[in-house]
Amino acid sequence: MHTLLLTLLLVSALIMVILILMQRSRGDGLSEAITGGAEQLFSKQKSRGIEVGLSRLTVFFAILFFVCAFLLGYYF
């Protein structure tokens, strides 16, 4: 059980890094946070195609990562 959880944790971490690096930037970063991005707040921004899939896969692997980390910390 320990080996399975540890393997799942490592694989999900690697896949998450790859998925996050594949995603497109959604803003100008910190400069937009400081100066404000109100014009983008009210505009319609729908993710389409592969962006939605990458986002959903990232959420799935993030949940898997935290569940494995929690179970490893709790049981071992």
Secondary structure, 3 states (H helix, E strand, C coil): CHHHHHHHHHHHHHHHHHHHHHCCCCCCCHHHHHHCCHHHHCCCCCCCCHHHHHHHHHHHHHHHHHHHHHHHHHHC
